[in-house]
């Protein structure tokens, strides 16, 4: 079991985001940002528009994003979460709220939400560079919402972004070797 202690600075930042900076007016928005099922229709609409604009690049982005997020999600949940001892803040500290329904399980490292959204954001940004201005900030907001909702510590989210980006870069490289080569 890999020990990943929560530093004082990380705990302070978690309390700042999930406590001091939170209020009931933002709760519903953050729960929505944190729930991928609420993003299904806008995401599919966005993907269809991209495929309409350039079907080949759009389909390649879907394949790249799906591959990157699927492999990343499997590695994160079946390997990393089982091999680390980090417990979700909302389950570890009674004074950190656990908002929404997307806080299943006890383990928090790494954030699959952050990993998956960054994998898709980069995959689509590789094919449509202008999409980076929309999708990367959305991924960052999803990660922030995971801290706000008491599901993750900042390191969990940061690691998720890095892992999702890494899978996307790796598969983009491999696909481009075969596709363009």
N, C-alpha and C positions, 0 to 999 in steps of 0.2 A: 504494500500500500504506500503510495507516494504522499508524503505529508506536505500540504500546501497551507501553511498558516496564514491567517489574515493579519496583515500588518496594522498597526495603529492608524497609519495614514489612510489605508484602504477602508478600514472600519469607519473612520471619521468621514470619509467621502461618501460612504454608503449611508450613514446617518444624515448627512447633509442632503443628499438627493432623495432618499426615501422618507426623510423626516422633515427637516427644516424647510426644504424647498417644495414640499408637497402640500397640496390643499385639495379640498373636495371638488373644486371647480376643474382641476386637471385630472382627477382620478379616472373619469370615464374615458377621456381622450387617451390616457396612458394605457388603460386596459385594452382599448381598441387597437392601439399601436402594437401591443404585445400579443394579440390574438391573430394568428395567420388566417384563420377561417373567415375573419371579417374582411380580409384583403383579397379573397378569392375572385370575386367578380371584377374589381378594378384591375387586378393583376392580369387576369385572362383577357380583359378588354385591351390593356396596354400591349400585351403580347400579340394579340390579333392585329392591332394597328401596326406594330413593327413588322410582322409577317406580310401585311398588305404593302407596306412601304418597300420592303426588300425581302421577298420570301426566302431566298437562299440564306442570307445573313440572319434573318429572323429564326428560321428553323435551326441553324447552327447554334445560335445563342440559346435556344431552348434545350438542345442536346447538351451543350457545354454546361449550362446552368444546372440542369437536372442531374447530370453526371457528377459535377462538383459537389452539389448539395447532398446528393444521395450518399456518395462515398464519405464525405465529411461527416454527415449525420451518423452513419453507421460506425465510423471510427470513434467519433466523440461519445456516442451512447453505449456502444458495446465494449469499448476498450478504455478510453480515458476516464469516463465517469465511474467506471467500476474499479479503476486503479488509483483513484484519488480519494481523499478523505474530506473534501469540502462539502459542507452542508449548506443548503440555501439559507440566506440571512433571515427570511421570514419564519423559518422553521427552527433556527438556532437562537434567535434573540426575540424575546416576547414583545419588546417595544418597537420592533420593525414590522410594519403591516405587510400582510401577504395578500395582494389584490389580484382579482381576476381568477380565471379558471385554468390558466396555463402554467401553474406552478406545481405540476405533478412531480412525484419523486422527491427524494431527499437530496440527491447529489446536485451540485451546482457547477462544477468545472468540467469542461468549458460550456459556454452558452451556445446551445444548438441554434437558437433563434438568431443570434449574432452571426454565427458561422454560415447558416443557410442564406440569410439575407445578403451577406457580403459576397458569398459565392455567386448568387444570381446577379447581384449588382455589377460585379466585375465581368461576368460572362456576357451580359448584355452590353456593357460598356466597351468591351473588346470589339463587338460587332457594330455598335452604334455609339460613337464616342460622345455625342451630345447627351446620351442617356445617363452618363455618369453624373451629370449635374442634378438629376432627379433621383436616381436610385441609390447612390452612395449616401447622400443626406438622409434618405429614408432608412437605410440600414443603420446609420448612426443613431437615428431617433428610436428605432426598435431596440437597439442595445441599451440606450438610456432608459427606455421604458421598462426594461427588464430589471434594472437597478431600482427604479422608482417603485415598481410593483413588489419589491422584496424577494424577487426570484434569484438574483445574482449579485455578487460582489463585482466591483469594477474590473478586477483581474480576469474573472470568468468571461466577461463581455469582451475585453480586449483580446484575450486568447482566442475567443470564438471568431472575432473579426480576422485575426491573423491566419487562423487555420482555414477559414472559408476562402480568404484571398489566396492562400497558398495552393489549395486544391484547384481553384479556378485558373491560376497562372500555370500550374503543372499541366492540367488537361488542355488548356489553350495551346500550350507549347506542343504537346503530343499530337493534338488534332491538326495543328498547323503544319507539322512535319509531314503527315500523311496526306492532308488535304491540299496543301500548297506545293508540296515537294514533288 
